[in-house]
Amino acid sequence: MLGSWFMKKILGIIVLGLLLSGNAFATCSNYVSFTWSKDYPKATFNFKSTSDKKIYITDLYIYKDSKIRVKRRTSDRYIASMIPYGKTTATMNIGNLNQDFIKQATYDCSYKPKELTAERKKILKKRNEMFNKKESWFKWWYLIFAIPILGLIIQANADKDKKKSTKTSSATPSKASSTKSSTNLADSGNLIEDVWEGRKPLGESFWLYYFILNGIISFGAGFLAEMNDNNTFLIAALISNIWAGVGTWNSSTNYQIQKIKTKQPYGWAYGAKILIVLNFLTIGGQAILLFNL
């Protein structure tokens, strides 16, 4: 009797130990339901959690069969995560794989993100140091672009008003000079004003000032904005696009007027204006995305 009671106790302890052991060593995959599908050029992995803990998907795998692995997608920390009793989706690019050998897929998961290696921490630290500059440093740099351009445009408009005032107060010009001024093609000696008013030839305005000079300023402003994580650099690009765009538009109009007078085709004028409109529509769309308007 005593022996039977003792054996029951031993058996109960063993069963309880096995249950506890099973719970202790249960992995996150025991609480994840997983399906996958392939739709060229990507494979989609769908996950659902039945765990009361957060689960991280750390790696994705594509297999030819149970032994031969074709491709792996990994990450520094994790690819996707699921809140308790949550779900998530992850994808893998398979466009460069022979689709005939994509037969199986699996994944790795964890209750904690991966630990970064010392080398990776070093790389990320350098990257953060590059992009996280002190605010007081980059606030002054954008003035190099914005203030001079603004000043030149303001000065150009002031000179324009002054010249108009002088012409009005002077005697009536001759017929030849009137014809010349009506075309508005004579250079004033002020480059900013000449481009803005469209006095430069269409080819020069479009290729030199709108395409090359404006392109350099826009690229430089965008590069500095990205490097310093400060969108105020983009003010220079906006001013440059307005100045070169309006100037090229005016140059196109003058070009069109001249061609009409000589009864010649003026398709290039329309082509330049279409490109300017498309460019400003693009800038507007980017501004909306950038500032979440």
Secondary structure, 3 states (H helix, E strand, C coil): CHHHHHHHHHHHHHHHHHHHHHHHCCCHHHHEEEEEEEECCEEEEEEEECCCCCEEEEEEEEECCCCCEEEEECCCCCCEEECCCCEEEEEEECCCCCHHHCCEEEEEEECCCCCCCHHHHHHHHHHHHHHCCCHHHHHHHCHHHHHHHHHHHHHHHHHHHHHHHHHHHCCCCCHHHHHHHHHCCCCCCCHHHHHHHCCCCHHHHHHHHHHHHHHHHHHHHHHHHHHHCCHHHHHHHHHHHHHHHHHHHHHHHHHHHHHHHCCCCCHHHHHHHHHHHHHHHHHHHHHHHHHCC
